[in-house]
Amino acid sequence: MKNIFVVLVVSLMIFSFVNILEVSALGRPANCDDTTYQAHPGYNENQATWDRFTAETDGVCQSQYGRGVPSPCVHIAQISVQGNPYYICWYNN
């Protein structure tokens, strides 16, 4: 019985690891939707920086409300609209 438990635990660990690699390989975080960053509050004040972030990365997305900070991001900006935070994430594929 002990050996079956160890095999099950190792199998679950391998399965989880493979899923993590698949998510990372896709580039854009799972809880993040493609966006046009220029339309977000804060762009005018941060134009040079956000444009540089875009030039340095493969894509940009907006986090889904209530889903937390997206990951992996190369650069990230937090924006709050009426006290509700969300994130702009620049990522690489």
N, CA, C and O atoms as a Tinker XYZ file with bonds, in Angstrom:
   372  protein
     1  N      0.831000   -1.198000    0.000000    73     2
     2  CA     0.000000    0.000000    0.000000    64     1     3
     3  C      0.872000    1.258000    0.000000    63     2     4     5
     4  O      0.542000    2.246000   -0.655000    81     3
     5  N      1.973000    1.216000    0.728000    73     3     6
     6  CA     2.871000    2.358000    0.807000    64     5     7
     7  C      3.442000    2.683000   -0.580000    63     6     8     9
     8  O      3.546000    3.851000   -0.954000    81     7
     9  N      3.813000    1.639000   -1.341000    73     7    10
    10  CA     4.382000    1.853000   -2.676000    64     9    11
    11  C      3.360000    2.467000   -3.633000    63    10    12    13
    12  O      3.721000    3.308000   -4.455000    81    11
    13  N      2.117000    2.068000   -3.541000    73    11    14
    14  CA     1.070000    2.622000   -4.393000    64    13    15
    15  C      0.895000    4.106000   -4.093000    63    14    16    17
    16  O      0.742000    4.907000   -5.015000    81    15
    17  N      0.915000    4.477000   -2.834000    73    15    18
    18  CA     0.782000    5.876000   -2.435000    64    17    19
    19  C      1.933000    6.708000   -2.988000    63    18    20    21
    20  O      1.712000    7.809000   -3.493000    81    19
    21  N      3.166000    6.194000   -2.897000    73    19    22
    22  CA     4.333000    6.919000   -3.397000    64    21    23
    23  C      4.223000    7.106000   -4.910000    63    22    24    25
    24  O      4.497000    8.193000   -5.418000    81    23
    25  N      3.827000    6.066000   -5.629000    73    23    26
    26  CA     3.678000    6.164000   -7.074000    64    25    27
    27  C      2.602000    7.193000   -7.422000    63    26    28    29
    28  O      2.782000    7.983000   -8.349000    81    27
    29  N      1.505000    7.189000   -6.702000    73    27    30
    30  CA     0.430000    8.147000   -6.945000    64    29    31
    31  C      0.912000    9.577000   -6.717000    63    30    32    33
    32  O      0.644000   10.457000   -7.536000    81    31
    33  N      1.613000    9.816000   -5.624000    73    31    34
    34  CA     2.128000   11.152000   -5.313000    64    33    35
    35  C      3.116000   11.597000   -6.380000    63    34    36    37
    36  O      3.047000   12.735000   -6.842000    81    35
    37  N      4.027000   10.730000   -6.777000    73    35    38
    38  CA     5.005000   11.081000   -7.804000    64    37    39
    39  C      4.291000   11.351000   -9.125000    63    38    40    41
    40  O      4.653000   12.288000   -9.837000    81    39
    41  N      3.291000   10.552000   -9.460000    73    39    42
    42  CA     2.537000   10.768000  -10.693000    64    41    43
    43  C      1.833000   12.117000  -10.676000    63    42    44    45
    44  O      1.832000   12.823000  -11.685000    81    43
    45  N      1.243000   12.483000   -9.561000    73    43    46
    46  CA     0.567000   13.773000   -9.454000    64    45    47
    47  C      1.561000   14.914000   -9.570000    63    46    48    49
    48  O      1.258000   15.930000  -10.195000    81    47
    49  N      2.737000   14.769000   -8.985000    73    47    50
    50  CA     3.761000   15.809000   -9.068000    64    49    51
    51  C      4.215000   15.992000  -10.516000    63    50    52    53
    52  O      4.387000   17.123000  -10.971000    81    51
    53  N      4.408000   14.893000  -11.239000    73    51    54
    54  CA     4.828000   14.984000  -12.637000    64    53    55
    55  C      3.730000   15.640000  -13.464000    63    54    56    57
    56  O      4.020000   16.502000  -14.294000    81    55
    57  N      2.484000   15.252000  -13.257000    73    55    58
    58  CA     1.363000   15.835000  -13.987000    64    57    59
    59  C      1.285000   17.335000  -13.737000    63    58    60    61
    60  O      1.102000   18.104000  -14.681000    81    59
    61  N      1.418000   17.764000  -12.497000    73    59    62
    62  CA     1.362000   19.190000  -12.166000    64    61    63
    63  C      2.511000   19.943000  -12.833000    63    62    64    65
    64  O      2.316000   21.043000  -13.350000    81    63
    65  N      3.693000   19.361000  -12.822000    73    63    66
    66  CA     4.856000   20.004000  -13.405000    64    65    67
    67  C      4.656000   20.190000  -14.913000    63    66    68    69
    68  O      4.983000   21.245000  -15.458000    81    67
    69  N      4.129000   19.185000  -15.575000    73    67    70
    70  CA     3.879000   19.284000  -17.010000    64    69    71
    71  C      2.867000   20.392000  -17.290000    63    70    72    73
    72  O      3.044000   21.158000  -18.237000    81    71
    73  N      1.818000   20.489000  -16.493000    73    71    74
    74  CA     0.833000   21.554000  -16.694000    64    73    75
    75  C      1.457000   22.931000  -16.540000    63    74    76    77
    76  O      1.145000   23.844000  -17.304000    81    75
    77  N      2.329000   23.084000  -15.567000    73    75    78
    78  CA     2.991000   24.374000  -15.358000    64    77    79
    79  C      3.830000   24.729000  -16.579000    63    78    80    81
    80  O      3.820000   25.875000  -17.027000    81    79
    81  N      4.551000   23.757000  -17.115000    73    79    82
    82  CA     5.364000   24.024000  -18.295000    64    81    83
    83  C      4.502000   24.401000  -19.493000    63    82    84    85
    84  O      4.874000   25.283000  -20.266000    81    83
    85  N      3.365000   23.750000  -19.656000    73    83    86
    86  CA     2.479000   24.070000  -20.774000    64    85    87
    87  C      1.953000   25.494000  -20.654000    63    86    88    89
    88  O      1.884000   26.207000  -21.655000    81    87
    89  N      1.585000   25.916000  -19.464000    73    87    90
    90  CA     1.084000   27.279000  -19.264000    64    89    91
    91  C      2.185000   28.286000  -19.552000    63    90    92    93
    92  O      1.944000   29.292000  -20.219000    81    91
    93  N      3.385000   28.029000  -19.059000    73    91    94
    94  CA     4.496000   28.946000  -19.283000    64    93    95
    95  C      4.843000   29.031000  -20.764000    63    94    96    97
    96  O      5.193000   30.102000  -21.260000    81    95
    97  N      4.747000   27.915000  -21.469000    73    95    98
    98  CA     5.106000   27.885000  -22.879000    64    97    99
    99  C      4.140000   28.708000  -23.726000    63    98   100   101
   100  O      4.515000   29.179000  -24.800000    81    99
   101  N      2.924000   28.887000  -23.270000    73    99   102
   102  CA     1.932000   29.638000  -24.026000    64   101   103
   103  C      2.207000   31.129000  -24.015000    63   102   104   105
   104  O      1.723000   31.848000  -24.889000    81   103
   105  N      2.967000   31.605000  -23.055000    73   103   106
   106  CA     3.301000   33.021000  -22.989000    64   105   107
   107  C      2.310000   33.817000  -22.168000    63   106   108   109
   108  O      2.591000   34.169000  -21.023000    81   107
   109  N      1.151000   34.105000  -22.741000    73   107   110
   110  CA     0.166000   34.924000  -22.029000    64   109   111
   111  C     -0.380000   34.161000  -20.832000    63   110   112   113
   112  O     -0.803000   33.013000  -20.972000    81   111
   113  N     -0.377000   34.793000  -19.639000    73   111   114
   114  CA    -0.926000   34.132000  -18.450000    64   113   115
   115  C     -2.395000   33.743000  -18.642000    63   114   116   117
   116  O     -3.128000   34.399000  -19.381000    81   115
   117  N     -2.804000   32.689000  -17.979000    73   115   118
   118  CA    -4.156000   32.158000  -18.129000    64   117   119
   119  C     -5.232000   33.144000  -17.685000    63   118   120   121
   120  O     -6.309000   33.174000  -18.280000    81   119
   121  N     -4.977000   33.933000  -16.678000    73   119   122
   122  CA    -5.997000   34.858000  -16.159000    64   121   123
   123  C     -5.818000   36.268000  -16.721000    63   122   124   125
   124  O     -6.042000   37.258000  -16.025000    81   123
   125  N     -5.416000   36.344000  -17.980000    73   123   126
   126  CA    -5.084000   37.625000  -18.592000    64   125   127
   127  C     -5.585000   37.622000  -20.035000    63   126   128   129
   128  O     -5.316000   36.688000  -20.790000    81   127
   129  N     -6.312000   38.670000  -20.412000    73   127   130
   130  CA    -6.880000   38.774000  -21.756000    64   129   131
   131  C     -6.120000   39.811000  -22.580000    63   130   132   133
   132  O     -5.712000   40.847000  -22.054000    81   131
   133  N     -5.932000   39.536000  -23.861000    73   131   134
   134  CA    -5.243000   40.489000  -24.736000    64   133   135
   135  C     -5.918000   41.851000  -24.653000    63   134   136   137
   136  O     -7.137000   41.949000  -24.505000    81   135
   137  N     -5.117000   42.888000  -24.751000    73   135   138
   138  CA    -5.647000   44.245000  -24.620000    64   137   139
   139  C     -4.819000   45.218000  -25.439000    63   138   140   141
   140  O     -3.719000   44.891000  -25.885000    81   139
   141  N     -5.350000   46.402000  -25.632000    73   139   142
   142  CA    -4.621000   47.529000  -26.211000    64   141   143
   143  C     -4.279000   48.443000  -25.041000    63   142   144   145
   144  O     -5.150000   49.129000  -24.506000    81   143
   145  N     -3.039000   48.450000  -24.656000    73   143   146
   146  CA    -2.636000   49.157000  -23.427000    64   145   147
   147  C     -2.837000   50.661000  -23.505000    63   146   148   149
   148  O     -2.978000   51.311000  -22.468000    81   147
   149  N     -2.855000   51.236000  -24.708000    73   147   150
   150  CA    -3.001000   52.683000  -24.841000    64   149   151
   151  C     -4.363000   53.182000  -24.357000    63   150   152   153
   152  O     -4.506000   54.369000  -24.064000    81   151
   153  N     -5.355000   52.314000  -24.268000    73   151   154
   154  CA    -6.706000   52.714000  -23.853000    64   153   155
   155  C     -6.882000   52.736000  -22.337000    63   154   156   157
   156  O     -7.925000   53.172000  -21.850000    81   155
   157  N     -5.899000   52.281000  -21.592000    73   155   158
   158  CA    -6.036000   52.177000  -20.139000    64   157   159
   159  C     -5.647000   53.478000  -19.437000    63   158   160   161
   160  O     -4.787000   54.223000  -19.907000    81   159
   161  N     -6.308000   53.738000  -18.285000    73   159   162
   162  CA    -5.919000   54.910000  -17.490000    64   161   163
   163  C     -4.436000   54.814000  -17.131000    63   162   164   165
   164  O     -3.942000   53.743000  -16.779000    81   163
   165  N     -3.750000   55.919000  -17.221000    73   163   166
   166  CA    -2.333000   55.941000  -16.880000    64   165   167
   167  C     -1.426000   55.924000  -18.099000    63   166   168   169
   168  O     -0.227000   56.179000  -17.983000    81   167
   169  N     -1.989000   55.626000  -19.272000    73   167   170
   170  CA    -1.124000   55.573000  -20.462000    64   169   171
   171  C     -0.483000   56.918000  -20.757000    63   170   172   173
   172  O      0.719000   56.982000  -21.012000    81   171
   173  N     -1.261000   57.997000  -20.729000    73   171   174
   174  CA    -0.707000   59.311000  -21.061000    64   173   175
   175  C      0.454000   59.685000  -20.147000    63   174   176   177
   176  O      1.452000   60.240000  -20.608000    81   175
   177  N      0.332000   59.386000  -18.860000    73   175   178
   178  CA     1.387000   59.718000  -17.897000    64   177   179
   179  C      2.600000   58.798000  -18.021000    63   178   180   181
   180  O      3.703000   59.170000  -17.621000    81   179
   181  N      2.402000   57.596000  -18.572000    73   179   182
   182  CA     3.460000   56.583000  -18.620000    64   181   183
   183  C      3.772000   56.144000  -20.046000    63   182   184   185
   184  O      4.310000   55.057000  -20.257000    81   183
   185  N      3.442000   56.972000  -21.016000    73   183   186
   186  CA     3.540000   56.588000  -22.419000    64   185   187
   187  C      4.920000   56.064000  -22.803000    63   186   188   189
   188  O      5.018000   54.988000  -23.393000    81   187
   189  N      5.969000   56.781000  -22.490000    73   187   190
   190  CA     7.321000   56.366000  -22.884000    64   189   191
   191  C      7.680000   55.015000  -22.271000    63   190   192   193
   192  O      8.241000   54.149000  -22.943000    81   191
   193  N      7.356000   54.844000  -21.008000    73   191   194
   194  CA     7.680000   53.596000  -20.323000    64   193   195
   195  C      6.871000   52.438000  -20.888000    63   194   196   197
   196  O      7.432000   51.387000  -21.197000    81   195
   197  N      5.551000   52.615000  -21.029000    73   195   198
   198  CA     4.696000   51.532000  -21.530000    64   197   199
   199  C      5.042000   51.176000  -22.967000    63   198   200   201
   200  O      4.993000   50.004000  -23.337000    81   199
   201  N      5.394000   52.178000  -23.794000    73   199   202
   202  CA     5.810000   51.897000  -25.166000    64   201   203
   203  C      7.121000   51.104000  -25.174000    63   202   204   205
   204  O      7.298000   50.206000  -25.998000    81   203
   205  N      8.028000   51.430000  -24.268000    73   203   206
   206  CA     9.287000   50.681000  -24.158000    64   205   207
   207  C      9.002000   49.247000  -23.731000    63   206   208   209
   208  O      9.577000   48.313000  -24.289000    81   207
   209  N      8.115000   49.056000  -22.741000    73   207   210
   210  CA     7.737000   47.706000  -22.304000    64   209   211
   211  C      7.230000   46.891000  -23.489000    63   210   212   213
   212  O      7.574000   45.718000  -23.634000    81   211
   213  N      6.411000   47.515000  -24.336000    73   211   214
   214  CA     5.841000   46.833000  -25.492000    64   213   215
   215  C      6.933000   46.462000  -26.491000    63   214   216   217
   216  O      6.910000   45.373000  -27.064000    81   215
   217  N      7.876000   47.355000  -26.697000    73   215   218
   218  CA     8.978000   47.079000  -27.625000    64   217   219
   219  C      9.860000   45.935000  -27.130000    63   218   220   221
   220  O     10.456000   45.222000  -27.938000    81   219
   221  N      9.951000   45.754000  -25.822000    73   219   222
   222  CA    10.820000   44.730000  -25.228000    64   221   223
   223  C     10.149000   43.367000  -25.076000    63   222   224   225
   224  O     10.816000   42.396000  -24.719000    81   223
   225  N      8.842000   43.272000  -25.337000    73   223   226
   226  CA     8.115000   42.034000  -25.079000    64   225   227
   227  C      7.316000   41.589000  -26.304000    63   226   228   229
   228  O      7.245000   42.293000  -27.311000    81   227
   229  N      6.713000   40.392000  -26.190000    73   227   230
   230  CA     5.957000   39.812000  -27.302000    64   229   231
   231  C      4.473000   40.157000  -27.266000    63   230   232   233
   232  O      3.816000   40.133000  -28.307000    81   231
   233  N      3.931000   40.477000  -26.096000    73   231   234
   234  CA     2.502000   40.743000  -25.997000    64   233   235
   235  C      2.146000   41.471000  -24.726000    63   234   236   237
   236  O      2.959000   41.597000  -23.809000    81   235
   237  N      0.906000   41.953000  -24.685000    73   235   238
   238  CA     0.403000   42.661000  -23.507000    64   237   239
   239  C     -1.025000   42.194000  -23.255000    63   238   240   241
   240  O     -1.799000   41.996000  -24.191000    81   239
   241  N     -1.365000   42.020000  -21.979000    73   239   242
   242  CA    -2.710000   41.571000  -21.628000    64   241   243
   243  C     -3.175000   42.284000  -20.362000    63   242   244   245
   244  O     -2.386000   42.903000  -19.648000    81   243
   245  N     -4.469000   42.179000  -20.107000    73   243   246
   246  CA    -5.096000   42.772000  -18.922000    64   245   247
   247  C     -5.612000   41.636000  -18.060000    63   246   248   249
   248  O     -6.255000   40.709000  -18.555000    81   247
   249  N     -5.323000   41.714000  -16.748000    73   247   250
   250  CA    -5.802000   40.668000  -15.841000    64   249   251
   251  C     -7.321000   40.710000  -15.749000    63   250   252   253
   252  O     -7.942000   41.750000  -15.963000    81   251
   253  N     -7.896000   39.580000  -15.431000    73   251   254
   254  CA    -9.329000   39.499000  -15.207000    64   253   255
   255  C     -9.604000   39.959000  -13.784000    63   254   256   257
   256  O     -8.877000   39.590000  -12.862000    81   255
   257  N    -10.655000   40.770000  -13.594000    73   255   258
   258  CA   -10.974000   41.301000  -12.270000    64   257   259
   259  C    -11.161000   40.164000  -11.267000    63   258   260   261
   260  O    -11.827000   39.168000  -11.549000    81   259
   261  N    -10.559000   40.336000  -10.089000    73   259   262
   262  CA   -10.718000   39.373000   -9.012000    64   261   263
   263  C     -9.896000   38.115000   -9.165000    63   262   264   265
   264  O    -10.039000   37.197000   -8.357000    81   263
   265  N     -9.039000   38.033000  -10.170000    73   263   266
   266  CA    -8.243000   36.828000  -10.394000    64   265   267
   267  C     -6.804000   36.980000   -9.928000    63   266   268   269
   268  O     -6.008000   36.054000  -10.088000    81   267
   269  N     -6.454000   38.117000   -9.360000    73   267   270
   270  CA    -5.110000   38.315000   -8.835000    64   269   271
   271  C     -4.124000   38.792000   -9.876000    63   270   272   273
   272  O     -4.492000   39.162000  -10.991000    81   271
   273  N     -2.863000   38.776000   -9.489000    73   271   274
   274  CA    -1.780000   39.251000  -10.340000    64   273   275
   275  C     -1.438000   38.156000  -11.348000    63   274   276   277
   276  O     -1.168000   37.021000  -10.954000    81   275
   277  N     -1.446000   38.478000  -12.650000    73   275   278
   278  CA    -1.088000   37.472000  -13.639000    64   277   279
   279  C      0.405000   37.151000  -13.579000    63   278   280   281
   280  O      1.210000   37.990000  -13.174000    81   279
   281  N      0.761000   35.954000  -13.976000    73   279   282
   282  CA     2.156000   35.541000  -13.963000    64   281   283
   283  C      2.333000   34.433000  -14.983000    63   282   284   285
   284  O      1.468000   33.562000  -15.084000    81   283
   285  N      3.398000   34.429000  -15.730000    73   283   286
   286  CA     4.592000   35.270000  -15.640000    64   285   287
   287  C      4.459000   36.547000  -16.464000    63   286   288   289
   288  O      3.913000   36.532000  -17.567000    81   287
   289  N      4.960000   37.645000  -15.920000    73   287   290
   290  CA     4.994000   38.924000  -16.627000    64   289   291
   291  C      6.433000   39.426000  -16.618000    63   290   292   293
   292  O      7.153000   39.253000  -15.634000    81   291
   293  N      6.845000   40.045000  -17.713000    73   291   294
   294  CA     8.155000   40.696000  -17.754000    64   293   295
   295  C      8.045000   42.052000  -17.071000    63   294   296   297
   296  O      8.918000   42.442000  -16.296000    81   295
   297  N      6.961000   42.765000  -17.366000    73   295   298
   298  CA     6.655000   44.055000  -16.747000    64   297   299
   299  C      5.189000   44.017000  -16.329000    63   298   300   301
   300  O      4.377000   43.318000  -16.935000    81   299
   301  N      4.864000   44.773000  -15.290000    73   299   302
   302  CA     3.475000   44.791000  -14.819000    64   301   303
   303  C      3.130000   46.182000  -14.294000    63   302   304   305
   304  O      3.971000   46.853000  -13.697000    81   303
   305  N      1.894000   46.608000  -14.520000    73   303   306
   306  CA     1.405000   47.886000  -14.001000    64   305   307
   307  C      0.058000   47.636000  -13.347000    63   306   308   309
   308  O     -0.810000   46.991000  -13.936000    81   307
   309  N     -0.123000   48.141000  -12.136000    73   307   310
   310  CA    -1.415000   48.026000  -11.456000    64   309   311
   311  C     -2.231000   49.279000  -11.733000    63   310   312   313
   312  O     -1.730000   50.400000  -11.638000    81   311
   313  N     -3.486000   49.072000  -12.073000    73   311   314
   314  CA    -4.404000   50.169000  -12.344000    64   313   315
   315  C     -5.619000   49.968000  -11.455000    63   314   316   317
   316  O     -6.062000   48.839000  -11.244000    81   315
   317  N     -6.153000   51.053000  -10.939000    73   315   318
   318  CA    -7.342000   50.958000  -10.099000    64   317   319
   319  C     -8.433000   51.857000  -10.674000    63   318   320   321
   320  O     -8.224000   53.050000  -10.895000    81   319
   321  N     -9.592000   51.262000  -10.908000    73   319   322
   322  CA   -10.744000   52.010000  -11.399000    64   321   323
   323  C    -11.838000   51.892000  -10.345000    63   322   324   325
   324  O    -12.345000   50.801000  -10.084000    81   323
   325  N    -12.198000   53.029000   -9.739000    73   323   326
   326  CA   -13.189000   53.072000   -8.667000    64   325   327
   327  C    -12.846000   52.077000   -7.546000    63   326   328   329
   328  O    -13.721000   51.408000   -6.995000    81   327
   329  N    -11.551000   52.002000   -7.228000    73   327   330
   330  CA   -11.086000   51.141000   -6.140000    64   329   331
   331  C    -10.938000   49.681000   -6.506000    63   330   332   333
   332  O    -10.575000   48.874000   -5.650000    81   331
   333  N    -11.209000   49.310000   -7.757000    73   331   334
   334  CA   -11.062000   47.928000   -8.208000    64   333   335
   335  C     -9.758000   47.777000   -8.987000    63   334   336   337
   336  O     -9.644000   48.284000  -10.103000    81   335
   337  N     -8.771000   47.083000   -8.411000    73   335   338
   338  CA    -7.483000   46.958000   -9.098000    64   337   339
   339  C     -7.507000   45.885000  -10.189000    63   338   340   341
   340  O     -8.190000   44.866000  -10.079000    81   339
   341  N     -6.746000   46.151000  -11.230000    73   339   342
   342  CA    -6.432000   45.141000  -12.235000    64   341   343
   343  C     -5.032000   45.443000  -12.739000    63   342   344   345
   344  O     -4.447000   46.465000  -12.382000    81   343
   345  N     -4.492000   44.560000  -13.567000    73   343   346
   346  CA    -3.092000   44.661000  -13.950000    64   345   347
   347  C     -2.927000   44.598000  -15.462000    63   346   348   349
   348  O     -3.643000   43.877000  -16.157000    81   347
   349  N     -1.962000   45.374000  -15.952000    73   347   350
   350  CA    -1.510000   45.271000  -17.324000    64   349   351
   351  C     -0.203000   44.482000  -17.254000    63   350   352   353
   352  O      0.706000   44.832000  -16.502000    81   351
   353  N     -0.124000   43.423000  -18.042000    73   351   354
   354  CA     1.024000   42.503000  -17.999000    64   353   355
   355  C      1.666000   42.435000  -19.376000    63   354   356   357
   356  O      0.991000   42.130000  -20.359000    81   355
   357  N      2.961000   42.716000  -19.458000    73   355   358
   358  CA     3.711000   42.531000  -20.682000    64   357   359
   359  C      4.454000   41.219000  -20.543000    63   358   360   361
   360  O      5.156000   41.008000  -19.553000    81   359
   361  N      4.314000   40.337000  -21.511000    73   359   362
   362  CA     4.861000   38.980000  -21.407000    64   361   363
   363  C      5.629000   38.597000  -22.680000    63   362   364   365
   364  O      5.492000   39.232000  -23.725000    81   363
   365  N      6.424000   37.561000  -22.561000    73   363   366
   366  CA     7.127000   36.974000  -23.710000    64   365   367
   367  C      6.590000   35.586000  -23.976000    63   366   368   369
   368  O      6.138000   34.897000  -23.061000    81   367
   369  N      6.641000   35.185000  -25.214000    73   367   370
   370  CA     6.221000   33.835000  -25.593000    64   369   371
   371  C      7.343000   32.847000  -25.351000    63   370   372
   372  O      7.181000   31.654000  -25.610000    81   371
